[in-house]
């Protein structure tokens, strides 16, 4: 299933075997040293992003893979967190927790961003997003 409109994007996917190193990482602060909610603007944010922040970040780049959204906004969640989003051609599935997935779904339905779907396996899983109307700089 391809995006309803916007540039055609071809995905190149590959299976990468991840090997876990049992040795602890020595660099950087210990996880307990990072205050809860210290991501995304300070301790009062509780590591939650807003729709305008998502929109601004996505529109500032030509393409944003889903893992980059998780990293940029400090979105924690399980590896299997998937949010179904209803669009005109049918359902797509966004690999984000429910709250952030619904925010992204609102941007998709409004036509502000486009999406790229996984080609392997062939399923309606969103693997990246891109702006539909770029911001003009002047």
Legacy VTK file of the C-alpha trace (Angstrom):
# vtk DataFile Version 3.0
C-alpha trace
ASCII
DATASET POLYDATA
POINTS 138 float
0.000 0.000 0.000
1.509 3.357 -1.001
0.856 6.829 0.415
-2.264 8.519 -0.921
-0.268 11.498 -2.172
3.172 12.986 -1.993
6.552 11.870 -3.253
7.137 8.232 -3.971
9.544 6.733 -1.470
11.318 3.436 -1.951
12.370 1.617 1.188
15.385 -0.588 1.328
15.067 -2.949 4.223
17.505 -5.466 5.516
17.565 -7.897 8.338
20.375 -7.165 10.736
21.221 -9.735 13.330
21.709 -7.906 16.603
24.152 -9.418 19.010
23.891 -8.440 22.636
27.121 -7.788 24.477
26.715 -8.969 28.081
29.345 -6.490 29.342
27.937 -3.282 30.891
28.541 -0.005 29.110
31.104 2.076 31.013
30.686 5.478 29.317
28.128 8.103 30.317
26.042 8.583 33.435
24.314 5.702 35.123
20.600 5.453 34.272
19.700 6.489 37.839
21.639 9.752 37.313
19.178 10.896 34.626
16.175 12.554 36.216
12.763 11.245 35.139
11.216 13.577 32.590
14.522 15.317 31.866
13.942 14.865 28.131
12.250 17.360 25.844
12.559 20.650 27.621
12.869 19.983 31.317
11.592 18.060 34.278
8.004 19.344 34.057
7.461 17.913 30.564
7.332 14.298 31.763
8.982 13.245 28.461
5.824 13.908 26.440
5.827 15.591 23.077
3.029 17.714 21.667
1.500 17.751 18.176
3.136 21.130 17.322
6.551 19.779 18.384
6.091 16.667 16.222
4.929 18.786 13.269
7.843 21.227 13.583
10.425 18.461 13.848
9.047 16.461 10.892
8.736 19.541 8.686
12.326 20.548 9.432
13.655 17.426 7.687
13.055 15.766 4.325
12.413 12.347 5.923
12.176 11.089 9.507
12.362 7.368 10.355
10.221 6.239 13.288
13.220 5.411 15.467
14.399 9.015 15.094
11.083 10.298 16.518
11.508 7.988 19.511
15.089 9.160 20.079
14.441 12.881 19.561
11.480 13.071 21.934
12.651 10.472 24.463
9.603 8.301 23.806
9.930 5.221 25.944
7.875 2.174 25.265
8.076 -1.480 24.546
9.509 -2.851 21.335
6.027 -4.042 20.391
4.194 -0.732 20.988
2.034 -0.194 17.909
-0.877 2.201 17.492
-3.499 1.597 14.776
-4.404 4.736 12.808
-7.466 4.923 10.541
-6.825 6.706 7.219
-8.832 6.944 3.988
-7.186 3.963 2.278
-7.519 1.824 5.437
-5.614 1.144 8.625
-1.908 1.792 9.096
0.101 0.905 12.171
2.520 3.341 13.821
5.324 1.982 16.004
4.774 4.422 18.865
2.914 4.248 22.185
-0.794 5.134 22.037
-0.539 8.833 22.954
2.222 9.700 20.483
0.715 7.401 17.839
-2.590 9.288 18.042
-0.765 12.628 17.702
1.009 11.346 14.599
-2.302 9.964 13.308
-3.875 13.430 13.560
-1.051 14.876 11.448
-1.452 12.068 8.893
-5.230 12.549 8.625
-4.828 16.323 8.259
-2.509 15.759 5.295
0.345 17.645 6.945
2.732 14.704 6.713
3.076 11.694 4.433
4.133 8.190 5.375
6.242 5.343 4.074
5.152 1.758 4.637
7.275 -1.317 5.246
7.895 -3.427 2.149
9.151 -6.513 3.942
6.958 -8.029 5.207
4.234 -6.442 3.135
2.102 -4.860 5.822
0.724 -1.384 6.545
3.402 -0.552 9.143
4.694 3.035 9.005
8.502 3.107 9.003
9.007 6.809 8.285
7.267 10.128 7.680
7.938 13.217 5.566
6.462 16.717 5.300
3.758 17.302 2.694
4.045 21.085 2.607
7.610 22.155 3.315
8.194 25.265 5.382
9.558 28.084 3.234
12.589 29.783 4.689
13.284 33.373 3.871
LINES 1 139
138 0 1 2 3 4 5 6 7 8 9 10 11 12 13 14 15 16 17 18 19 20 21 22 23 24 25 26 27 28 29 30 31 32 33 34 35 36 37 38 39 40 41 42 43 44 45 46 47 48 49 50 51 52 53 54 55 56 57 58 59 60 61 62 63 64 65 66 67 68 69 70 71 72 73 74 75 76 77 78 79 80 81 82 83 84 85 86 87 88 89 90 91 92 93 94 95 96 97 98 99 100 101 102 103 104 105 106 107 108 109 110 111 112 113 114 115 116 117 118 119 120 121 122 123 124 125 126 127 128 129 130 131 132 133 134 135 136 137
